[in-house]
């Protein structure tokens, strides 16, 4: 009888409001992209490293205050063309992440990476 591979599972929770009483909480941000040109894709990945952490080849996560989130959006805009796609998911408040398989998480005060 063959054994079936069952990947490990990890669950993470986060609260972007944290201990802040003034409601200027951070956003949990996921950026995924599909860029056709290698040079531009590498440049985009390098730029995103300044905001967060790579979690997969074309996916980055970050925990950003509103002003840095707006800066991220401005810096992303020039990278998209008719052939390219960049998606930015912003989550404010409480959230949870479930990871199946390899866990490449890096946690810190400013970011959560899975």
C-alpha positions as CSV (number, residue, x, y, z in Angstrom):
1,X,0.0,0.0,0.0
2,X,1.4,3.4,-1.0
3,X,1.6,6.1,1.6
4,X,0.0,9.4,0.6
5,X,2.2,12.5,1.1
6,X,0.5,14.8,3.6
7,X,2.3,18.2,3.9
8,X,2.8,19.8,7.2
9,X,0.4,22.6,8.1
10,X,1.1,25.8,9.9
11,X,-1.3,28.5,11.0
12,X,-0.5,32.1,11.7
13,X,-2.6,34.9,13.1
14,X,-1.9,38.6,13.0
15,X,-3.4,41.8,14.3
16,X,-2.5,44.9,12.3
17,X,-3.9,47.2,15.0
18,X,-1.7,45.7,17.7
19,X,-1.3,47.8,20.9
20,X,-1.9,51.1,19.1
21,X,-4.6,53.1,20.7
22,X,-4.7,55.9,18.1
23,X,-6.0,53.6,15.3
24,X,-3.1,54.4,13.0
25,X,-2.6,50.6,12.5
26,X,-0.6,48.9,9.9
27,X,-1.8,46.9,6.9
28,X,-0.8,43.4,6.2
29,X,0.0,43.5,2.5
30,X,0.4,40.7,0.0
31,X,1.8,41.6,-3.4
32,X,1.7,39.0,-6.2
33,X,2.9,39.6,-9.7
34,X,3.3,38.1,-13.2
35,X,5.9,40.2,-15.1
36,X,7.0,38.9,-18.6
37,X,10.3,40.6,-18.9
38,X,13.2,39.1,-16.8
39,X,15.1,42.4,-16.2
40,X,11.9,44.3,-15.1
41,X,10.8,41.3,-12.9
42,X,14.2,41.3,-11.1
43,X,14.0,45.1,-10.6
44,X,10.5,44.8,-9.2
45,X,11.6,42.0,-6.8
46,X,14.5,44.1,-5.6
47,X,12.2,47.1,-5.0
48,X,9.7,44.9,-3.1
49,X,12.5,43.7,-0.8
50,X,12.7,47.2,0.6
51,X,9.1,46.9,1.8
52,X,8.8,43.3,2.9
53,X,9.9,39.7,2.4
54,X,9.7,37.3,-0.5
55,X,7.5,34.3,0.3
56,X,7.4,32.7,-3.1
57,X,9.0,33.5,-6.4
58,X,6.4,36.1,-7.3
59,X,4.9,36.9,-3.9
60,X,5.9,39.3,-1.2
61,X,4.4,40.0,2.2
62,X,4.8,43.1,4.4
63,X,3.3,44.9,7.4
64,X,3.1,48.6,6.4
65,X,1.8,51.8,8.0
66,X,-0.6,53.7,5.7
67,X,2.1,56.1,4.4
68,X,4.4,53.3,3.3
69,X,1.5,51.5,1.7
70,X,0.8,54.5,-0.4
71,X,4.4,54.8,-1.3
72,X,4.4,51.1,-2.3
73,X,1.5,51.6,-4.7
74,X,3.2,54.6,-6.3
75,X,6.4,52.6,-6.9
76,X,4.5,49.6,-8.3
77,X,2.5,51.5,-10.9
78,X,5.3,51.9,-13.5
79,X,6.0,48.1,-13.5
80,X,2.6,47.1,-14.9
81,X,1.9,47.1,-18.6
82,X,-0.8,45.5,-20.8
83,X,1.2,42.2,-20.7
84,X,1.9,42.3,-16.9
85,X,-0.1,41.9,-13.8
86,X,0.5,43.1,-10.2
87,X,-2.1,42.4,-7.5
88,X,-1.9,44.0,-4.1
89,X,-4.0,42.7,-1.2
90,X,-4.4,44.9,1.9
91,X,-5.7,43.5,5.1
92,X,-6.4,45.6,8.2
93,X,-7.4,44.2,11.5
94,X,-7.2,40.5,12.5
95,X,-6.2,37.9,10.0
96,X,-5.0,34.3,9.8
97,X,-2.8,32.4,7.3
98,X,-2.6,28.7,6.8
99,X,0.5,27.3,5.1
100,X,0.7,23.8,3.6
101,X,4.2,22.3,3.1
102,X,7.4,24.2,3.5
103,X,7.3,27.0,6.0
104,X,9.7,29.8,5.1
105,X,8.3,32.2,7.7
106,X,10.3,35.1,9.1
107,X,8.7,37.0,11.9
108,X,9.6,40.3,13.2
109,X,8.2,43.5,14.7
110,X,7.5,45.0,11.3
111,X,6.5,42.0,9.1
112,X,5.1,38.5,9.0
113,X,6.4,36.3,6.3
114,X,5.2,32.9,5.4
